[in-house]
């Protein structure tokens, strides 16, 4: 099983049926796999805060949601995370491509990478970092944890993780 | 007519359906006029009423009315293209367009100037867009509820506010009560 198939199979096993995404090069494969997955309704968003609104609605409608986005989106969604997802205590797995780490060719990506973990820590968001391909083995437990505690949870996936895949 | 008068007018139509209500005065007014477990009040997060409403409509079969404002739609403009391209026939977006940011002191919005939200919604690909005057909102909403077509209503009204208390209900209580009503 490819890592993209592994990720999607964990989503399906955890009954995640509603996924929104704003694309990133590193996430292209997983987004394609989700789009092709009959158990998941995939709805692209124009902006990540809009996506979190869609996820909040889907959750209240009885569907488990997830969002796929780049770490730059942490900057976009800070207010939504605090005043919607956290304030109303909603679960939200966030599969995040962690741009600006080792192997990054675009200097500007580093500017947001240096703030990513600090912002997530400031917001008390449980954060997991996938650096090696084997780290994906934790995804199933992370998803269960997210829906147990009703919190937004960040899964940062860096270039080294995707390079090994 | 101002927004609170429209809400008073349509409250008997809203109470049988799931309602997602915009941040600030619209939620406070609806809460004061006719608090229902089927109302989801936004206490923060300007702009996301239509997105929450669409997500809710796509996730289950009951009819959903998202009450939004012109200022909030302007702040989340992408929503109209997402709505157009992910049709949910149980979804009605009611934009109460008073041409101003009501909750912050009636500063003018661009929707009250050159920008037509009706034209934007149509350009985004929304197929069923109805612009009406405030007084017609009830009749337009009633026929939208009777039809099974996703509908965007742009209700043009005067700006102005009434005195309303803030909502002190805990957000988790609002959410839990709402989710119980969704499942009922």
Interface residues (C-beta under 8 A of the other chain):
Chain A: X18 X41 X43 X44 X45 X46 X47 X49 X50 X51 X52 X53 X54 X55 X56 X57 X58 X59 X60 X61 X62 X63 X65 X79 X80 X82 X83 X84 X87 X88 X89 X90
Chain B: X20 X40 X42 X43 X44 X45 X47 X48 X49 X50 X51 X52 X53 X54 X55 X56 X57 X58 X59 X60 X76 X78 X79 X81 X82 X86 X171 X172 X174 X175 X178 X179 X182 X183
